[in-house]
Amino acid sequence: MEYAQAKHRIEELKAILWENSRKYYVDNAPTMSDYEYDQLMHELESLESQYPEFATPDSPTRRVGSDLEEDRAGEGGFVKRLHKYPMLSLGNTYSIKEVEEFADRAAKSIKSAFTYCCELKFDGTAICLTYRNGVLVQALTRGDGVRGDDVTENARRISNIPHKLKGTGWPEEFEIRGEILMPYESFDRLNHERELQEEPLFANPRNAASGSLKLQDPEEVGRRGLFCTLYHIPAGQVDFPTHDDALKAAAGWGLPVSEHRTLCTDIDGIEAFIGHWDTARKDLPYATDGIVIKINEMAIQRQLGFTAKSPRWAVAYKFKAEQACTPILSIDYQVGRTGAVTPVANLEPVLLSGTMVKRATLVNEDQMRALDLHDGDWVYVEKGGEIIPKITAVEPSKRQPGAKEPIFPTLCPDCGTHLVKPEGEARWFCPNTSGCPTQIKGRILHFLSRKAMNILSGEATVEQLYKLDMVHSPADLYSLTEAQLLLMEGWKERSARRFLQSLRDSRKVPFERVLFAIGIRYVGETTARDIARHFGDINAIRSATREELLAVPDVGEVIADSVLSYFQSEANLLEIARLQNAGLQFSTAPQAQKMSDLLEGKTIVISGNFSISREDMKALIEAHGGKNGSSVSAKTTYLLAGSKPGPEKVRKAGELGVEIIDEARLYEIIGLPSPQEGMRDNQQDLEPTLF
């Protein structure tokens, strides 16, 4: 791969991985299988190894995915709290050979006798429980690895999480980590109820568990049938020689520790455990997706230590996705809101991962050619992670004589415009952004969505508004009247007024969500937030150079070029002007200044993202007499950690004993009301741990 191509591909991979991480952890609506995501992550790791000059601290290879819903802070969302020990992720593999290499490295580097503890890898959502004097006092989600959402009240409604420990011997205060799971039976019941209520169905039990844990009503959480399984106590909190001993003690205290684990002395034992559970897991009442292999001895774990993102003393082997073979009946070509044309195969229905699969994506034309697909072929379908099915291979022995290759359309299947394939893209696009009905309706739906403007509407309403020639762009929504809405079939005064009220409420939606709502390609929710906070208003973004855009955390060349292209369009600029005239927020709220010397003599290093831009945060520190430091050193007073802080800065602060504070604590120090009341925690040194 040429130098320029490698740089472009690295930036593209970073954008894809961060966006899909958001869909997985926060939206609970993944569109990419675990296997596909992991393969892209491995490709990025390989490219960064070959071209280290392009490896940055904010790369997804060096950061844990985040489940924090930053947009909901102060709007009924969950309080964010610091983890006492960062919750890191695991390195994973789908290859037995790589597990053997892990065992070989361990055998060569460890000079004393040791064992492996092999456990099931549960497919749920991570949880961290804190007990003080034997009583549950806090439950945090993984969050971004440094901060998590406080879901304590919800955790108390999960039936097998004890409010009070039994027995004796537990520490005065300790954390224990594990997963919140939704059994298949509860999942089926929940989706049946949602179907009856005409609500969107959850894609799989993991998404259902994650979504349920984040409900605002604890009583409803208790009705969802969740349960917890625990598998790790961070080192330093309990004094046990092995990981297995710690889990046995936790079980004795009444904690729900998984019994499905075994100790092994060599690779043969590990492979036997993997082989057994690759089949036996299908009889479990809940989802598992692999095996975790850990060095059992705690002293050796401490000796081996961690990388920036994961421990060196553990690895996860992930099971291959379930597969079925079925014939293709026909192929549809669907147009998305960005104009991308995606081929989708209509299949002879087949049971896969507990659901009947009738359709599966073929991704793009190149993938169809790589599969050597012909009309009527029998194909292998996978549902890795039990999400959107994907065709992975063709069974040539079942091909009918004379079968022809399907012809990818040259015209848009919706508006008839000639398709284009931009340089560097794998997909064909319809360039008729202002006239293609599917693109127009897709952009409006995106604009209305809960994560964007949160306007009370859906696909049926958009279809009606478009057919009646009332709405052709998001700005048109703000010109609608009650009289117009009452002309639509099924609309009454109450529904019309509720819709118009939600439009009025959307004028209060903060700038970062408005920026996400306007639908710039590759700019997902997290990236929109970062850009909005960095520049402060839409005019600054519009006039930003490529270099200035690249200075925003997590913004690479692909995203920067997409933003530049968006603001070069006169149609887009006109739409923004109309939305501004409608009263939408296109700038961040100004930061109040209150001069004092409360930070006099203190050096503060900031890392991550905050409720205001990083520049405004630095100005706030200086306005109260503080000094902004660029890197953590022995002279640093505080590391101010926002969301997604740099793991190296966190690690350095822990090594030097530098106090780590969050935004709420800073506001407390300078005597201002916190923008995210209740985020305050006891500050303590951070020691990395596994989960």
Secondary structure as UniProt FT lines:
FT   HELIX           3..25
FT   HELIX           34..50
FT   HELIX           52..54
FT   TURN            57..58
FT   TURN            60..61
FT   HELIX           70..72
FT   TURN            73..76
FT   STRAND          80..82
FT   STRAND          92..93
FT   HELIX           96..109
FT   STRAND          116..122
FT   STRAND          125..132
FT   TURN            133..134
FT   STRAND          135..141
FT   TURN            143..144
FT   STRAND          147..150
FT   HELIX           152..155
FT   TURN            156..157
FT   TURN            159..160
FT   STRAND          173..181
FT   HELIX           184..196
FT   TURN            197..198
FT   HELIX           205..213
FT   HELIX           218..223
FT   TURN            224..225
FT   STRAND          227..232
FT   TURN            235..236
FT   HELIX           243..252
FT   TURN            253..254
FT   STRAND          261..264
FT   HELIX           267..280
FT   HELIX           281..283
FT   STRAND          288..295
FT   HELIX           298..304
FT   STRAND          314..318
FT   STRAND          323..335
FT   TURN            337..338
FT   STRAND          340..352
FT   TURN            353..354
FT   STRAND          355..361
FT   HELIX           365..371
FT   TURN            375..376
FT   STRAND          378..382
FT   HELIX           384..386
FT   STRAND          390..394
FT   HELIX           396..398
FT   TURN            401..402
FT   TURN            413..415
FT   TURN            423..424
FT   TURN            433..435
FT   HELIX           437..448
FT   TURN            450..453
FT   HELIX           459..467
FT   TURN            468..469
FT   HELIX           474..479
FT   HELIX           482..485
FT   TURN            486..487
FT   TURN            489..490
FT   HELIX           493..506
FT   TURN            507..508
FT   HELIX           511..517
FT   TURN            518..519
FT   TURN            521..522
FT   HELIX           525..535
FT   HELIX           538..542
FT   HELIX           546..550
FT   TURN            553..554
FT   HELIX           557..566
FT   TURN            567..568
FT   HELIX           570..581
FT   TURN            582..583
FT   TURN            598..601
FT   STRAND          603..607
FT   HELIX           614..623
FT   TURN            624..625
FT   STRAND          627..629
FT   TURN            634..635
FT   STRAND          638..641
FT   HELIX           647..656
FT   STRAND          659..661
FT   HELIX           663..670
FT   TURN            675..678
//
